[in-house]
Amino acid sequence: MEKSNADTKDSKKRAGSGNSAVIKSVRERFTEMLELPKDLVLDRPKLTMIGNRDLMIENYKSVLEYDAGILRINTGSGMIRITGSDLSIREITSEDIVISGMVRSVEFVDAG
C-alpha cells in the first residue's frame, strides 16, 4: 500500500514536533550531568522571594503589564503573573527585575 503525499507530510509534521521535546530533554540531561545552572543554560527564570514583600526575577524578557495590583512578566519559558497590592518595580535591569509590595500570588503560565 502506497502513502499519499498528504500522509507523508503529516508524518513529517508529527516527527518534527517531537524533535523539540527530545532536544529539550537531551539539553536538560546534559545540563544536569555537567551541573550547570539551569536558569542560564535552559533560559528559565530564577525567582527569589523575601517574605511576601520583595520578589526578584532573573532571566526575564519583558514586562507585559504593570499596575499596582498585577504584574505580568514575559520569560523564555512562559509568563509569570504576580498579583497583590501596592506593587511597584523597585529596580529593573536587562538581567533582573525587583518587585516590591504585598505579593498575594505568583502564577506561572506555560508558553506552549
TIRO-2110 file (N, C-alpha, C; in Angstrom, 1 decimal):
// TIRO-2110
0.8, -1.2, 0.0, N, 1, A
0.0, 0.0, 0.0, CA, 1, A
0.9, 1.2, 0.0, C, 1, A
0.6, 2.2, -0.9, N, 2, A
1.4, 3.4, -1.0, CA, 2, A
0.9, 4.5, -0.2, C, 2, A
1.8, 5.3, 0.3, N, 3, A
1.4, 6.5, 1.1, CA, 3, A
1.2, 7.7, 0.2, C, 3, A
0.2, 8.5, 0.4, N, 4, A
0.0, 9.7, -0.4, CA, 4, A
0.9, 10.8, 0.1, C, 4, A
1.1, 11.8, -0.7, N, 5, A
1.9, 13.0, -0.3, CA, 5, A
1.4, 13.6, 1.0, C, 5, A
0.1, 13.6, 1.1, N, 6, A
-0.5, 14.2, 2.3, CA, 6, A
-0.1, 13.4, 3.6, C, 6, A
-0.2, 12.1, 3.5, N, 7, A
0.2, 11.2, 4.6, CA, 7, A
1.7, 11.4, 5.0, C, 7, A
2.5, 11.5, 4.0, N, 8, A
4.0, 11.8, 4.2, CA, 8, A
4.2, 13.1, 4.9, C, 8, A
3.5, 14.1, 4.4, N, 9, A
3.7, 15.5, 5.0, CA, 9, A
3.2, 15.5, 6.5, C, 9, A
2.0, 14.8, 6.8, N, 10, A
1.5, 14.7, 8.1, CA, 10, A
2.5, 14.0, 9.0, C, 10, A
3.1, 12.9, 8.6, N, 11, A
4.0, 12.2, 9.4, CA, 11, A
5.3, 13.0, 9.7, C, 11, A
5.7, 13.8, 8.7, N, 12, A
6.9, 14.6, 8.9, CA, 12, A
6.6, 15.7, 9.9, C, 12, A
5.4, 16.3, 9.9, N, 13, A
5.0, 17.3, 10.9, CA, 13, A
5.0, 16.7, 12.3, C, 13, A
4.4, 15.5, 12.4, N, 14, A
4.4, 14.9, 13.7, CA, 14, A
5.8, 14.6, 14.2, C, 14, A
6.7, 14.1, 13.4, N, 15, A
8.1, 13.8, 13.8, CA, 15, A
8.8, 15.1, 14.1, C, 15, A
8.6, 16.2, 13.4, N, 16, A
9.2, 17.4, 13.7, CA, 16, A
8.8, 18.0, 15.0, C, 16, A
7.6, 17.9, 15.4, N, 17, A
7.1, 18.4, 16.7, CA, 17, A
7.7, 17.7, 17.9, C, 17, A
7.9, 16.4, 17.7, N, 18, A
8.5, 15.6, 18.8, CA, 18, A
10.0, 15.9, 18.9, C, 18, A
10.7, 16.3, 17.9, N, 19, A
12.1, 16.6, 17.9, CA, 19, A
12.4, 17.7, 19.0, C, 19, A
11.6, 18.7, 19.1, N, 20, A
11.9, 19.8, 20.0, CA, 20, A
11.8, 19.2, 21.4, C, 20, A
10.9, 18.3, 21.7, N, 21, A
10.8, 17.7, 23.1, CA, 21, A
12.0, 16.9, 23.4, C, 21, A
12.5, 16.1, 22.3, N, 22, A
13.7, 15.3, 22.5, CA, 22, A
14.9, 16.2, 22.7, C, 22, A
15.1, 17.3, 22.0, N, 23, A
16.2, 18.2, 22.1, CA, 23, A
16.2, 18.8, 23.5, C, 23, A
15.0, 19.2, 24.0, N, 24, A
15.0, 19.8, 25.3, CA, 24, A
15.4, 18.8, 26.4, C, 24, A
14.9, 17.6, 26.3, N, 25, A
15.3, 16.6, 27.3, CA, 25, A
16.7, 16.3, 27.3, C, 25, A
17.3, 16.2, 26.1, N, 26, A
18.8, 16.0, 26.0, CA, 26, A
19.5, 17.2, 26.6, C, 26, A
19.1, 18.4, 26.3, N, 27, A
19.7, 19.6, 26.8, CA, 27, A
19.6, 19.6, 28.3, C, 27, A
18.5, 19.2, 28.9, N, 28, A
18.3, 19.1, 30.3, CA, 28, A
19.2, 18.1, 31.0, C, 28, A
19.3, 16.9, 30.4, N, 29, A
20.2, 15.9, 30.9, CA, 29, A
21.7, 16.3, 30.9, C, 29, A
22.0, 17.0, 29.8, N, 30, A
23.4, 17.4, 29.6, CA, 30, A
23.7, 18.5, 30.7, C, 30, A
22.8, 19.4, 30.9, N, 31, A
22.9, 20.4, 32.0, CA, 31, A
23.1, 19.8, 33.3, C, 31, A
22.3, 18.7, 33.6, N, 32, A
22.4, 18.1, 34.9, CA, 32, A
23.7, 17.3, 35.1, C, 32, A
24.2, 16.7, 34.0, N, 33, A
25.4, 15.9, 34.1, CA, 33, A
26.6, 16.9, 34.4, C, 33, A
26.6, 18.0, 33.8, N, 34, A
27.7, 19.0, 34.0, CA, 34, A
27.5, 19.9, 35.1, C, 34, A
26.3, 19.7, 35.8, N, 35, A
26.0, 20.6, 37.0, CA, 35, A
26.0, 22.0, 36.6, C, 35, A
25.5, 22.4, 35.5, N, 36, A
25.4, 23.8, 35.0, CA, 36, A
24.1, 24.4, 35.6, C, 36, A
24.1, 25.7, 35.8, N, 37, A
22.9, 26.4, 36.3, CA, 37, A
21.8, 26.3, 35.2, C, 37, A
20.7, 25.7, 35.6, N, 38, A
19.6, 25.5, 34.6, CA, 38, A
19.0, 26.8, 34.2, C, 38, A
18.9, 27.8, 35.1, N, 39, A
18.3, 29.1, 34.7, CA, 39, A
19.1, 29.8, 33.6, C, 39, A
20.4, 29.6, 33.5, N, 40, A
21.1, 30.2, 32.4, CA, 40, A
21.1, 29.4, 31.1, C, 40, A
21.4, 28.1, 31.3, N, 41, A
21.5, 27.2, 30.1, CA, 41, A
20.2, 27.0, 29.4, C, 41, A
19.1, 26.8, 30.2, N, 42, A
17.8, 26.4, 29.6, CA, 42, A
16.9, 27.6, 29.5, C, 42, A
17.4, 28.8, 29.7, N, 43, A
16.6, 30.1, 29.5, CA, 43, A
15.4, 30.1, 30.5, C, 43, A
15.6, 29.6, 31.7, N, 44, A
14.5, 29.6, 32.7, CA, 44, A
14.7, 30.8, 33.7, C, 44, A
13.6, 31.3, 34.1, N, 45, A
13.7, 32.4, 35.1, CA, 45, A
14.0, 31.9, 36.5, C, 45, A
14.7, 32.7, 37.3, N, 46, A
15.0, 32.4, 38.6, CA, 46, A
14.3, 33.4, 39.5, C, 46, A
13.5, 32.9, 40.4, N, 47, A
12.7, 33.8, 41.3, CA, 47, A
13.3, 33.7, 42.7, C, 47, A
13.5, 34.9, 43.4, N, 48, A
13.9, 34.9, 44.8, CA, 48, A
12.9, 35.8, 45.5, C, 48, A
12.3, 35.2, 46.5, N, 49, A
11.2, 36.0, 47.2, CA, 49, A
11.6, 36.1, 48.7, C, 49, A
11.5, 37.3, 49.2, N, 50, A
11.8, 37.5, 50.6, CA, 50, A
10.5, 37.9, 51.3, C, 50, A
10.0, 36.9, 52.1, N, 51, A
8.6, 37.1, 52.7, CA, 51, A
7.6, 37.2, 51.6, C, 51, A
6.7, 38.1, 51.8, N, 52, A
5.7, 38.4, 50.7, CA, 52, A
5.8, 39.9, 50.3, C, 52, A
6.9, 40.5, 50.6, N, 53, A
7.1, 41.9, 50.2, CA, 53, A
8.0, 42.2, 49.1, C, 53, A
9.0, 41.4, 48.8, N, 54, A
10.0, 41.6, 47.8, CA, 54, A
10.2, 40.3, 46.9, C, 54, A
10.3, 40.6, 45.6, N, 55, A
10.4, 39.5, 44.7, CA, 55, A
11.4, 39.9, 43.6, C, 55, A
12.5, 39.1, 43.4, N, 56, A
13.4, 39.4, 42.3, CA, 56, A
13.3, 38.3, 41.3, C, 56, A
13.2, 38.7, 40.0, N, 57, A
13.1, 37.7, 38.9, CA, 57, A
14.3, 38.0, 38.0, C, 57, A
15.1, 36.9, 37.9, N, 58, A
16.3, 37.0, 37.0, CA, 58, A
15.9, 36.2, 35.7, C, 58, A
16.6, 36.6, 34.6, N, 59, A
16.4, 36.0, 33.3, CA, 59, A
15.0, 36.2, 32.8, C, 59, A
14.5, 37.4, 32.8, N, 60, A
13.2, 37.7, 32.2, CA, 60, A
13.4, 38.3, 30.9, C, 60, A
12.3, 38.4, 30.1, N, 61, A
12.4, 39.0, 28.7, CA, 61, A
11.8, 40.4, 28.7, C, 61, A
10.6, 40.6, 29.2, N, 62, A
9.9, 41.9, 29.2, CA, 62, A
8.8, 42.0, 30.2, C, 62, A
8.3, 43.2, 30.4, N, 63, A
7.2, 43.5, 31.3, CA, 63, A
6.0, 43.6, 30.4, C, 63, A
5.0, 42.8, 30.5, N, 64, A
3.8, 42.8, 29.7, CA, 64, A
2.7, 43.7, 30.2, C, 64, A
2.6, 43.7, 31.6, N, 65, A
1.5, 44.5, 32.2, CA, 65, A
2.1, 45.0, 33.6, C, 65, A
1.8, 46.2, 33.9, N, 66, A
2.3, 46.8, 35.1, CA, 66, A
1.2, 47.7, 35.8, C, 66, A
0.7, 47.3, 36.9, N, 67, A
-0.3, 48.0, 37.6, CA, 67, A
0.0, 47.8, 39.1, C, 67, A
-0.6, 48.6, 40.0, N, 68, A
-0.4, 48.4, 41.4, CA, 68, A
-1.0, 47.1, 42.0, C, 68, A
-1.8, 46.4, 41.2, N, 69, A
-2.4, 45.2, 41.6, CA, 69, A
-2.0, 43.9, 40.9, C, 69, A
-1.3, 44.1, 39.7, N, 70, A
-0.9, 43.0, 38.9, CA, 70, A
0.3, 43.3, 38.1, C, 70, A
1.2, 42.4, 38.0, N, 71, A
2.3, 42.5, 37.0, CA, 71, A
2.4, 41.2, 36.2, C, 71, A
2.6, 41.3, 34.9, N, 72, A
2.8, 40.2, 34.1, CA, 72, A
4.1, 40.3, 33.4, C, 72, A
5.0, 39.3, 33.7, N, 73, A
6.4, 39.3, 33.2, CA, 73, A
6.5, 38.2, 32.2, C, 73, A
7.1, 38.5, 31.0, N, 74, A
7.4, 37.5, 30.0, CA, 74, A
8.7, 36.9, 30.2, C, 74, A
8.8, 35.6, 30.1, N, 75, A
10.1, 34.9, 30.3, CA, 75, A
10.3, 33.9, 29.1, C, 75, A
11.4, 33.3, 29.0, N, 76, A
11.7, 32.4, 27.9, CA, 76, A
10.9, 31.1, 28.0, C, 76, A
10.3, 30.8, 29.2, N, 77, A
9.5, 29.6, 29.3, CA, 77, A
8.1, 29.9, 29.6, C, 77, A
7.6, 31.1, 29.4, N, 78, A
6.2, 31.4, 29.6, CA, 78, A
6.1, 32.7, 30.3, C, 78, A
4.9, 32.9, 31.0, N, 79, A
4.6, 34.2, 31.6, CA, 79, A
4.5, 34.0, 33.1, C, 79, A
4.9, 35.0, 33.9, N, 80, A
4.7, 35.0, 35.3, CA, 80, A
3.7, 36.1, 35.7, C, 80, A
2.7, 35.7, 36.4, N, 81, A
1.7, 36.7, 36.8, CA, 81, A
1.8, 36.9, 38.3, C, 81, A
2.0, 38.1, 38.7, N, 82, A
2.1, 38.4, 40.1, CA, 82, A
0.9, 39.3, 40.5, C, 82, A
0.2, 38.9, 41.5, N, 83, A
-0.9, 39.7, 42.0, CA, 83, A
-0.7, 40.1, 43.4, C, 83, A
-1.2, 41.3, 43.8, N, 84, A
-1.1, 41.8, 45.2, CA, 84, A
-1.6, 43.2, 45.3, C, 84, A
-1.0, 43.9, 46.2, N, 85, A
-1.4, 45.3, 46.3, CA, 85, A
-0.2, 46.2, 46.5, C, 85, A
-0.3, 47.4, 46.1, N, 86, A
0.9, 48.4, 46.2, CA, 86, A
2.1, 47.8, 45.5, C, 86, A
2.0, 47.1, 44.4, N, 87, A
3.1, 46.5, 43.7, CA, 87, A
3.8, 47.6, 42.9, C, 87, A
5.1, 47.6, 43.0, N, 88, A
5.9, 48.5, 42.2, CA, 88, A
7.2, 47.9, 41.8, C, 88, A
7.7, 48.4, 40.7, N, 89, A
9.0, 47.9, 40.2, CA, 89, A
10.1, 48.8, 40.9, C, 89, A
10.8, 48.2, 41.8, N, 90, A
11.8, 49.0, 42.6, CA, 90, A
13.1, 49.1, 41.8, C, 90, A
13.5, 48.1, 41.0, N, 91, A
14.7, 48.1, 40.3, CA, 91, A
14.5, 47.3, 39.0, C, 91, A
15.0, 47.7, 37.9, N, 92, A
14.9, 46.9, 36.7, CA, 92, A
16.2, 47.1, 35.9, C, 92, A
16.8, 46.0, 35.4, N, 93, A
18.0, 46.0, 34.6, CA, 93, A
17.7, 45.0, 33.4, C, 93, A
18.6, 44.9, 32.5, N, 94, A
18.4, 43.9, 31.4, CA, 94, A
18.4, 42.5, 31.9, C, 94, A
19.0, 42.2, 33.1, N, 95, A
19.1, 40.8, 33.6, CA, 95, A
18.0, 40.5, 34.6, C, 95, A
17.6, 41.5, 35.5, N, 96, A
16.7, 41.2, 36.5, CA, 96, A
15.7, 42.3, 36.8, C, 96, A
14.7, 42.0, 37.6, N, 97, A
13.7, 43.0, 38.0, CA, 97, A
13.3, 42.7, 39.4, C, 97, A
13.2, 43.8, 40.2, N, 98, A
12.9, 43.6, 41.6, CA, 98, A
11.5, 44.3, 41.8, C, 98, A
10.6, 43.5, 42.4, N, 99, A
9.2, 44.0, 42.6, CA, 99, A
9.0, 44.1, 44.1, C, 99, A
8.4, 45.2, 44.6, N, 100, A
8.1, 45.4, 46.0, CA, 100, A
6.6, 45.6, 46.1, C, 100, A
6.1, 45.3, 47.3, N, 101, A
4.7, 45.5, 47.6, CA, 101, A
4.2, 44.2, 48.3, C, 101, A
2.9, 44.2, 48.5, N, 102, A
2.3, 43.0, 49.2, CA, 102, A
1.9, 42.0, 48.1, C, 102, A
2.8, 40.9, 48.0, N, 103, A
2.6, 39.9, 47.0, CA, 103, A
1.6, 38.8, 47.5, C, 103, A
0.5, 38.6, 46.8, N, 104, A
-0.5, 37.6, 47.2, CA, 104, A
-0.4, 36.3, 46.5, C, 104, A
0.0, 36.4, 45.2, N, 105, A
0.2, 35.2, 44.4, CA, 105, A
1.2, 35.3, 43.3, C, 105, A
1.8, 34.2, 43.0, N, 106, A
2.8, 34.2, 41.8, CA, 106, A
2.3, 33.0, 41.0, C, 106, A
2.0, 33.2, 39.8, N, 107, A
1.4, 32.2, 38.9, CA, 107, A
2.3, 32.1, 37.6, C, 107, A
2.5, 30.8, 37.3, N, 108, A
3.3, 30.5, 36.0, CA, 108, A
2.3, 30.1, 35.0, C, 108, A
2.4, 30.7, 33.8, N, 109, A
1.6, 30.4, 32.7, CA, 109, A
2.5, 29.9, 31.6, C, 109, A
2.3, 28.6, 31.2, N, 110, A
3.2, 28.0, 30.2, CA, 110, A
3.1, 28.7, 28.8, C, 110, A
4.3, 28.7, 28.1, N, 111, A
4.3, 29.3, 26.8, CA, 111, A
3.7, 28.4, 25.7, C, 111, A
3.8, 27.2, 25.9, N, 112, A
3.4, 26.3, 24.9, CA, 112, A
2.8, 25.0, 25.4, C, 112, A
END
